[in-house]
């Protein structure tokens, strides 16, 4: 990386106001977090706190500097009033010092400081914070979002539950402490491919009359198991061999333990940075700003508007090296099961997941096996190309072996159009797949066979169909530098087989545009 000298970074997307100085390593860091007297974060009050304490945070950091070569600030995503307050301070400093201004994506900064602090190279990233929960991987010049929350972030979910039970803010540490003495109760487990949702889980936990320790443990175990499951699914889909945990919720030792167990069982390496780099901090802004400045990614003051919905996949990353062969690698073991291939049969066995509590794990494996066998057969009767189910025993299914290339290794407009037609037939039969990735489609005889129905369900709900399409289009975005033509081809095929396609495609756009920073 070209030398850029010292970079001053300012962070203030939400609760934590922070300033840092980064050269080849962290030179200085100062933070003054906003702590609401009751409830959650109040954006305007947080912004007023940031304005009142800005000088106290910046002055000691600047005193440690020779002369910063650039000023970096968190440009988004975040709470609008907080972002604007910090951006104003950054612009003033850049003008006063006569140095370039660098706008940094807050999510990208979490990932890059995590890579710096741990030494990992090409991980699947679980980014779990108050407002954001995403599974991220790098491909074709930028980071791609493989999956994310469809409603609220994990940290906000924990805080919302904590408020319902009168626990202090932030809720995560107290929930973690109470969970150590609790048992397990039945709460919703909502995974949609590589996406997940926490609202139903939080509502059920908040209204539960079970002992508080039991509710805390169950909420934590289920929410974390959902996150680890989608991370494992992304790991298998993307062909990568490292997992990196970042974000404030990453400080939870139980979440770290669950991810470590999953990685050990898959032969993957697990990384988590030291606590100073996990939560929101200016060190990550200064470090990432230094990377960007070294590659000419500065911003004029007049064009430095903040963006509360700034997405990580909008940012080019010229300091990264492409490894497309990783994504195209066929992983013999899927995220959910091991498959034994015979000449004509495939035996799919759902193995226990060590990171999940045994009772929860057995319930999920049995339910998913029965549902998969039933819905595979129902889809096939409706004219959808699926494997023939030959037998089912507990958590094992014996089915027809499907020979062909997985779609992710044969992406072109013709194959993706065929995939769209297959999904249209499936939705027309009143079934949603639930894990509609290009790893769960096999190209055969000019058509596409849909496999792996473990998360499928029988429903005609517009929202469920929209989420199905959203999951698939995310995998296209993670696999192709320019997914536009593939997306169009998929929509064409989908419309050709399903009369209600336009309404579903419109709902997918709505789902994609929903704000994540809540």
Protein Blocks (a to p, Z undefined) as FASTA:
>chain_A
ZZebjadddddfbmpccdddddfbcfbdcddddddfbhcddfklmmmmmmmmmmmmmmmm
mmmpcbdcbdcddfbgcdfklmmmmmmmmmmmmmmnopacddddfklmmmmmmmmmnopa
bdcdddddfklccddddeehiacdfbdcfkbcfklmmmmmmmmnopacdfklmmmmmmmm
pccdddddddehjaccfklmmmmmmmpcbdfklmmmmmmmmmmmmmmmmmmmmmmmnopa
bdcdedjklmpmklmmmmmmmmmmnopacddddfklmmgcfklmmmmmmmmmmnopacdf
klmcccfkbcfklpccfkbccdfklmmpccfbdfkbccdddfkbccddddddfkbcfklm
mmmmmmmmmmmmmmmmmmmmnopacdddfbdehjaccddddedddfklmgcfklmmmmmm
mmmmmmmnopaehlacfklccceehiacdehjllgccdfbfklmmmmmmmmmmmmmmmpf
blmlmmmmmmmmmmmmomklmmmmmmmmmmmmpcfbZZ
